[in-house]
Amino acid sequence: MSTFDDQLTKVRTEPGFIAALDQSGGSTPKALAAYGIGEHEWEGEEEMFDLVHRMRTRIVTSSSFDGDRILGAILFEGTMDREVDDQPTAMYLWAEKRVVPFLKVDKGLAAEENGVQLMKPIPGLDETLQRAKPKGIFGTKMRSVIKQADAAGIEAIAKQQFDVGRQILGHGLAPILEPEIDIHCPDKAEAERLLRDALLEGLGALDDDQKVMLKLTLPEVDGFYTPCIEHPNVLKVVALSGGYPREEANARLSRQPGMVASFSRALVEGLEAGQSEGDFDAGLNASIEGIFRASMA
């Protein structure tokens, strides 16, 4: 079997969750601040990205970060282009940890219109995908955001996600579609209903061999996304933490059968640059174990 086939089998059949380690330029300062590194401690983007790569390296090289509990990891493009222990990051993840590598490919959000923020255009996406595959990337992730239960806006979000998803499938990679619903959406349950309908319509238009993953906000109604989880064109449905504290995110996730985590802030909550290696590893292990148990509930 090819590496891609081995990774596909792992994603389809093995337990675990996806670690989201893909903070980009806009969210990196907040991620570093939560880690205990303030903006006064770097000068310019290059130094900032060096620091966040050290943080990510510390996470993925920890003995607590293992392929028994973690299915995959989502990387920022700059992380894909850097190395961990003298190996390209994605190749390190698979060879040393048996963790499937994904790449964040969106370039941020457009201004809100019809209650949603579509993705900005993604210039050079084909070239990025052509670079990603030989670097060991299995799949991709792209995020847009729903702020209001607006039918036209949500239909536009779903269409854009599936259109770009087909482009990614054309390169032999597995796309994660992420139409996030803001947890502060005033009619979140109605937005979820509109989104589920739009997703099922989009999934129904895929060819039998076109398989995607979905990354969705934890819903208000338990088991709400079961029709998506059971759809033959869906490899996996994962949940974003969306700003919920880890304890609440885990509690909500544990009530969603068949859904597993893809947490970012909730995963690294409580980890700090100044911690000893023992304290850091213990904190990361507790975080991973709690998220894993919630994903397997």
C-alpha positions, 0 to 999 in steps of 0.5 A: 500500500502507498503512504496515502492509502495507509493514512487513509486507512488510519483516518477511516478506521483508527481511534483518535482526534486531529490536533489543529496546529495551524495558527497563521499570521493573524492568530499567531500573536494570540497563540504565543501570548496564551503560551506566555510569549508577549509581542515585545519578545519578537521583532517582525514576522520571521521571528514570530514564526520562529517562536511559534514553530518552536512551540509546535515542535515542542508539542509534536516531539513530546512523548505525550503526542502519539499516533495512538490517540492522535489521528492527524495534525493540521499545519500552517504552510510555514510549518510544512516548509520547516523541519522537525528533528532534521525532517520536513514537518509532515514527514516527521509526523508520519514517520516518527509519530504515525500522525497524518499531516494536513495543511491549512490552505485558506488565506483568511476571511472576507468581510461579512456579507449575508451573515457570513464570512466567505474565504478570501481568494486563494491565489496559487492554490494549485501550486501550493497543492503541488508542493504539498503532496511530495512534502508528505501532506495527506489532506487540507483544511480551509475555514469560513465562518457563519455569523447569522442564520441567513439562508443565502449566506450559508448556501454561498458558504457551502458552495464555496467550500465544495468548489474549492474541495473539488479542486483539492480532490483533483490533486489527490488530497483529502479536503477538510471543509470547515464552515464554522458557525460562530458560537455566539451566533444569535440563532445558532440552532437554526444556522446549524439546520440550514448548514446541515441541509446545504452540506447534505446537498453538496455531498449528494452532488459528489462522485462516489469516489470523492471523499471529504471530511467536515470540520464543524462547530459543536451543535446545540442538538446532540447527534445533529450531524449524524446524517453527515457522519453516515454519508458515504462521501464523508471520511470523518466529521471532526469538531472545532472547539470554537472558543469553548473552554476545553472542559465544556468543549469535551463535554459537548463533544462526548455527547456527539456519537461518531464525531471526534475533536479537531481542537486548537486553543482547547488542546494547548490550554494551560501550556506555557513556554516557561514550564519545565519539560516534565510539567509541559509533557504532563499538561499536554498528556492530560489535555490529549487524554481528555480530548481523546476520551471525549472523542471516543465517548 
